């Protein structure tokens, strides 16, 4: 089980492939396994790194540092520990918020960023949704929370066709679910995130990816990011939900892979 000390704890990570590094950074759940539909494909071309975020999965259970800035600093710490000077960052949802911070604060460490199903800052809809999700977690517990996540992340038609796969995924996620206070603190972290005023500073090549039927981070967030980040490219899928990298894995990979290749240093 590969683990490496970063800051105040050890992070579990996985590494596969050879070439220029790409770090895939997961969303609110924080599991490396979220990218299972990308790793094998991208490892044919890149050095692919995924990790369980602080307090999550097979990483150390820590009960501090749950801000998006701290979790973004963990990504830099992981790069340092693995002696990676520069990398592409593919961030989904909360991972996309971290990617924004990295492009603003550490531009020399980032060759490009992909912002998948992420947001600029919490608005009224976002606050209603995540306040409700936190309340569900605290009142009904992790099992109900994990089952509800399936309804948030995936479109109805995809759930119908993949119900058994999703039951297995729910069981896996519940088995390694973090302590309730850690999961709640992660929700608090994303509700506090806002780097909107600094997005114009981003000079890193950027691809924004979203889906029109995403009910967690609606497509208007992707459109706003693409408008505020100079030179950003955007790809909006008509269907795919929040977990579009799984629901539309082939199309997601076909959109992201050429973008990374085109911005890989010679």
Buried (B, 14 or more C-beta within 10 A) or exposed (E): EEBBEBBEBBBBBBBBBEBBBBBBBBBBBBBBBBBBBBBEBBBEBBBBBBBBBBBBBBBBEBEEBBBBBBBBBBBBBBBEBBEBEEBBBBBBBBBBBBBBBBBBBBBEBBBBBBBBBBBBBBEEBBEEBBEEBBEBBBEEEBEEBBBBBBEBBBBEEBBEEBEEEBEEBBEEBEEEBBEEEBBBBBBEBBBEBEBBEBBEBBEBBBBBBBBBBBBBBBBBBBBBBBEBBEEBBBBBBEBBBBBBBBBBBEBBBEBBBEBBBEBBEE
